């Protein structure tokens, strides 16, 4: 007797079950274009990773202050502020905050660190030691507004107000450009600081590429990163000048440069997302071009012709009229 193999069991995804699967809604070309020209919440996920990275940098800075870096009189206070700011950033990154709220908290923490530094305390305390408070104030203003405007211009390149915001940020950066230009032309200054000042002026001037055609982003994201990473370097290079003496503390200026970079990234990225949360919906409504409407020609109905002999009516369709009933019967 032949043994037959049993029929294979049908799984839940075989046969008719596969037809019952819910298909994903396809992404329309207009929706993809809208998301490209004006994203809803740019950098929502990436920003949380940036917050964690900045928090790790502040923790390392706090341990450096605890182990002898910086001003001997302000080490413990600077370390405490660094640890506190890092804890707040980690909580902001992990808690289920909304897009605008998370950005606002980041902006507030960054501005708070800058304010403490201008008062000579916290991880940015070194910016208030050389007497150039006005120059460093213009530096912090530039680091806050110019990268935020460049990022907004890069993500909303078809939005006209993005260029207005970039123009306003460049106007706010003019005092910093003037002070850095004067420092670069100062023969009595150290060569390393003069070179750094010239690089800072060049980084700000390159932001003018943001006024290029709306077909491109103008490299706004790259120029924003250049400003955020290059402008604080000049503070760290003060370690190789006579400003770094025994009274200022060991490696105070490099530690201050790292603190300025962390605070400026928090302020700039937070400000960018706050503005995106405020104007993003309007940018999405105005960035897409209006659809072209093709006019449809009007169809004029053909007028009926005059009745022919025998009472038949000639229609405009060109079809011959039927003969009368009496004639049909005779034939």
C-alpha positions as CSV (number, residue, x, y, z in Angstrom):
1,X,0.0,0.0,0.0
2,X,1.5,3.3,-1.1
3,X,2.0,5.8,1.6
4,X,1.1,9.3,0.6
5,X,2.5,12.4,2.3
6,X,0.0,14.5,4.1
7,X,-0.9,17.8,2.5
8,X,1.1,20.7,3.9
9,X,-0.7,22.9,6.3
10,X,-1.6,26.3,5.1
11,X,-0.1,29.1,7.1
12,X,-1.9,32.2,8.2
13,X,-0.1,34.1,5.3
14,X,-1.0,31.7,2.5
15,X,-3.9,31.8,0.1
16,X,-6.6,34.2,0.8
17,X,-4.9,35.5,3.9
18,X,-2.2,37.3,1.8
19,X,-4.9,39.2,0.0
20,X,-6.3,40.4,3.4
21,X,-3.0,42.1,4.3
22,X,-3.2,45.8,4.8
23,X,-1.1,47.6,2.2
24,X,0.8,50.6,3.1
25,X,-0.3,53.9,1.7
26,X,2.0,54.9,-1.1
27,X,3.9,58.2,-0.7
28,X,2.7,60.7,-3.3
29,X,5.2,62.7,-5.2
30,X,3.7,65.9,-3.9
31,X,4.1,64.8,-0.3
32,X,7.8,63.8,-1.0
33,X,8.4,67.2,-2.5
34,X,6.7,69.0,0.4
35,X,8.9,67.1,2.9
36,X,12.0,67.9,0.9
37,X,11.3,71.6,0.6
38,X,9.7,72.1,4.0
39,X,10.1,69.2,6.5
40,X,7.6,69.1,9.3
41,X,10.0,68.6,12.3
42,X,13.6,68.7,11.0
43,X,16.2,66.9,13.1
44,X,13.7,65.5,15.6
45,X,15.5,62.3,16.2
46,X,19.1,63.5,15.5
47,X,18.7,66.3,18.0
48,X,18.2,63.9,20.9
49,X,21.6,62.2,20.0
50,X,23.2,65.6,19.9
51,X,21.9,66.4,23.4
52,X,23.4,63.1,24.7
53,X,26.7,63.9,23.0
54,X,26.9,67.4,24.5
55,X,25.9,66.0,27.9
56,X,28.9,63.5,27.7
57,X,31.2,66.4,26.8
58,X,30.0,68.4,29.7
59,X,30.5,65.4,32.1
60,X,34.1,65.1,30.8
61,X,34.6,68.8,31.3
62,X,33.2,68.6,34.8
63,X,35.7,65.8,35.7
64,X,38.5,67.9,34.2
65,X,37.6,70.8,36.5
66,X,37.5,68.5,39.5
67,X,41.0,67.2,38.7
68,X,42.9,70.5,38.4
69,X,41.8,72.1,35.1
70,X,40.8,75.8,35.1
71,X,40.8,78.5,37.7
72,X,41.7,77.1,41.1
73,X,39.1,79.3,42.8
74,X,36.2,78.3,40.4
75,X,37.0,74.6,39.7
76,X,34.4,73.1,42.0
77,X,31.7,75.6,41.0
78,X,32.4,75.0,37.3
79,X,32.3,71.2,37.8
80,X,29.0,71.4,39.6
81,X,27.4,73.5,36.9
82,X,28.8,71.2,34.2
83,X,27.3,68.1,35.9
84,X,24.0,69.8,36.5
85,X,23.7,70.9,32.9
86,X,24.6,67.4,31.7
87,X,21.9,65.8,33.8
88,X,19.3,68.2,32.5
89,X,20.3,67.5,28.9
90,X,20.1,63.7,29.4
91,X,16.7,64.1,30.9
92,X,15.6,66.3,28.1
93,X,16.8,63.8,25.5
94,X,15.1,60.8,27.2
95,X,11.8,62.2,28.4
96,X,8.9,62.2,25.9
97,X,8.9,66.0,25.3
98,X,7.4,67.6,22.3
99,X,9.4,69.0,19.5
100,X,9.1,72.6,20.5
101,X,9.4,72.0,24.2
102,X,12.6,70.0,23.9
103,X,14.1,72.7,21.6
104,X,13.1,75.4,24.1
105,X,14.7,73.6,27.0
106,X,17.9,73.2,25.0
107,X,17.9,76.9,24.1
108,X,17.4,77.9,27.8
109,X,20.3,75.7,29.0
110,X,22.6,77.1,26.3
111,X,21.7,80.7,27.1
112,X,22.1,80.0,30.8
113,X,25.6,78.7,30.4
114,X,26.5,81.7,28.3
115,X,25.1,84.1,30.9
116,X,27.1,82.4,33.7
117,X,30.3,82.6,31.6
118,X,29.9,86.3,31.0
119,X,29.6,86.7,34.8
120,X,32.9,84.8,35.3
121,X,31.5,81.5,36.5
122,X,30.6,78.1,35.2
123,X,32.4,76.1,32.5
124,X,32.6,79.3,30.4
125,X,34.3,81.4,33.0
126,X,37.5,81.9,30.9
127,X,35.8,84.3,28.5
128,X,35.6,87.0,31.2
129,X,39.2,87.0,32.3
130,X,41.0,88.9,29.5
131,X,38.9,92.0,29.6
132,X,37.5,91.5,26.1
133,X,33.9,91.0,27.4
134,X,32.3,93.0,24.5
135,X,34.2,90.9,21.9
136,X,33.1,87.6,23.5
137,X,29.5,88.9,23.8
138,X,29.4,89.5,20.0
139,X,31.0,86.0,19.6
140,X,28.2,84.4,21.6
141,X,25.5,86.3,19.7
142,X,27.0,85.2,16.4
143,X,27.3,81.6,17.6
144,X,23.6,81.6,18.6
145,X,21.8,83.3,15.7
146,X,23.9,82.7,12.6
147,X,24.0,78.9,12.7
148,X,20.3,78.8,13.5
149,X,19.5,81.0,10.5
150,X,21.7,78.9,8.3
151,X,20.1,75.7,9.3
152,X,16.6,77.1,8.8
153,X,17.6,78.4,5.4
154,X,19.0,74.9,4.5
155,X,15.8,73.0,5.5
156,X,13.3,75.6,4.1
157,X,15.1,76.7,1.0
158,X,11.9,77.7,-0.9
159,X,10.6,79.8,2.0
160,X,11.1,83.5,1.5
161,X,11.3,84.4,5.2
162,X,14.3,82.1,5.6
163,X,16.4,84.6,3.7
164,X,15.0,87.4,5.8
165,X,16.1,85.6,9.0
166,X,19.5,84.9,7.6
167,X,19.9,88.6,6.7
168,X,18.9,89.6,10.3
169,X,21.4,87.1,11.7
170,X,24.2,88.5,9.5
171,X,23.4,92.0,10.7
172,X,23.7,90.8,14.3
173,X,27.0,89.2,13.4
174,X,28.5,92.4,12.0
175,X,30.0,93.7,15.3
176,X,31.8,90.3,15.7
177,X,33.2,90.6,12.1
178,X,34.4,94.1,12.8
179,X,36.2,93.2,16.1
180,X,37.7,90.0,14.6
181,X,38.9,92.0,11.5
182,X,40.6,94.6,13.7
183,X,42.2,91.8,15.7
184,X,43.5,90.1,12.5
185,X,45.0,93.5,11.4
186,X,46.6,94.2,14.8
187,X,50.4,93.9,14.4
188,X,50.9,93.7,18.2
189,X,48.7,90.6,18.6
190,X,50.0,87.1,18.5
191,X,50.2,85.5,15.1
192,X,48.1,82.5,16.2
193,X,45.2,84.7,17.4
194,X,45.4,86.8,14.2
195,X,45.1,83.8,12.0
196,X,42.2,82.5,14.1
197,X,40.5,85.8,13.8
198,X,40.9,85.8,10.1
199,X,39.4,82.3,9.9
200,X,36.4,83.5,11.9
201,X,35.7,86.4,9.5
202,X,36.0,84.0,6.6
203,X,33.5,81.6,8.2
204,X,30.9,84.3,8.7
205,X,31.4,85.7,5.2
206,X,30.8,82.2,3.7
207,X,27.3,82.4,5.2
208,X,26.4,84.6,2.2
209,X,26.1,81.5,0.2
210,X,22.7,81.1,1.9
211,X,21.4,83.7,-0.5
212,X,21.8,81.5,-3.6
213,X,19.0,80.1,-5.6
214,X,16.2,78.3,-3.8
215,X,16.9,75.2,-5.9
216,X,19.8,74.4,-3.5
217,X,20.3,74.6,0.2
218,X,23.2,77.0,-0.2
219,X,25.3,74.7,1.9
220,X,23.6,76.1,5.0
221,X,24.1,73.0,7.2
222,X,27.8,72.9,6.4
223,X,28.4,76.6,7.0
224,X,26.5,76.4,10.3
225,X,28.8,73.5,11.4
226,X,31.9,75.5,10.4
227,X,30.7,78.5,12.5
228,X,29.9,76.3,15.5
229,X,33.2,74.4,15.4
230,X,35.7,77.1,14.2
231,X,34.7,80.3,16.0
232,X,35.3,78.9,19.6
233,X,38.8,77.7,18.6
234,X,40.2,81.2,19.0
235,X,39.4,81.1,22.7
236,X,41.4,77.9,23.1
237,X,44.4,79.3,21.2
238,X,44.7,82.0,23.9
239,X,46.5,79.3,25.8
240,X,49.6,80.1,23.6
241,X,49.5,83.8,24.4
242,X,50.7,85.8,27.4
243,X,47.1,85.8,28.6
244,X,47.6,82.2,29.9
245,X,49.7,82.8,33.1
246,X,49.9,81.1,36.4
247,X,46.9,83.1,37.8
248,X,44.4,82.0,35.1
249,X,44.8,78.3,35.8
250,X,46.0,75.2,34.0
251,X,44.5,74.8,30.5
252,X,41.7,77.2,31.3
253,X,41.2,78.6,27.8
254,X,40.9,75.2,26.0
255,X,38.4,74.1,28.6
256,X,36.5,77.4,28.1
257,X,36.5,76.8,24.3
258,X,34.9,73.4,24.8
259,X,32.3,74.9,27.1
260,X,31.6,77.7,24.6
261,X,31.2,75.1,21.9
262,X,28.7,73.0,23.9
263,X,26.7,76.1,25.0
264,X,26.6,77.5,21.5
265,X,25.4,74.2,20.0
266,X,22.6,74.0,22.5
267,X,21.5,77.6,21.9
268,X,21.8,77.4,18.1
269,X,20.2,74.0,17.5
270,X,17.5,74.9,20.1
271,X,16.7,78.2,18.4
272,X,16.6,76.6,15.0
273,X,14.0,74.1,16.1
274,X,12.0,76.7,18.0
275,X,11.8,78.7,14.8
276,X,11.0,75.6,12.8
277,X,8.2,74.7,15.2
278,X,6.8,78.2,14.9
279,X,7.0,78.8,11.1
280,X,7.3,75.2,9.8
281,X,3.6,74.9,9.0
282,X,3.5,78.2,7.2
283,X,6.6,77.3,5.2
284,X,5.0,74.0,4.2
285,X,1.9,75.8,2.9
286,X,3.9,78.4,0.9
287,X,7.0,76.6,-0.3
288,X,5.3,74.3,-2.9
289,X,4.6,75.9,-6.3
290,X,0.9,76.3,-7.2
291,X,-0.3,73.5,-9.4
292,X,-0.8,74.3,-13.1
293,X,-4.5,74.3,-14.2
294,X,-5.0,73.3,-17.8
295,X,-8.0,75.0,-19.2
296,X,-10.7,72.7,-20.7
297,X,-12.2,74.0,-23.9
298,X,-16.0,74.5,-23.8
299,X,-18.1,72.2,-25.9
300,X,-20.8,74.0,-27.9
301,X,-23.8,71.8,-28.7
302,X,-24.7,71.7,-32.4
303,X,-27.8,73.6,-33.3
304,X,-30.6,71.6,-35.0
305,X,-31.1,72.2,-38.7
306,X,-34.3,73.3,-40.3
307,X,-36.8,70.5,-41.0
308,X,-36.6,69.0,-44.5
309,X,-39.5,68.1,-46.8
310,X,-41.7,65.4,-45.3
311,X,-41.3,66.7,-41.7
312,X,-37.9,65.0,-41.0
313,X,-35.5,67.0,-38.9
314,X,-31.9,67.1,-39.9
315,X,-29.6,66.8,-36.9
316,X,-26.1,68.2,-36.7
317,X,-24.6,64.8,-36.4
318,X,-24.7,64.3,-40.2
319,X,-27.0,61.3,-39.9
320,X,-29.8,61.0,-42.5
321,X,-33.3,61.4,-41.2
322,X,-35.6,58.4,-41.2
323,X,-38.3,58.3,-43.9
324,X,-41.9,58.7,-42.9
325,X,-43.9,55.7,-41.7
326,X,-46.2,55.8,-44.7
327,X,-43.2,55.5,-47.1
328,X,-41.7,52.6,-45.2
329,X,-45.0,50.6,-45.5
330,X,-45.2,51.0,-49.3
331,X,-41.7,49.7,-49.7
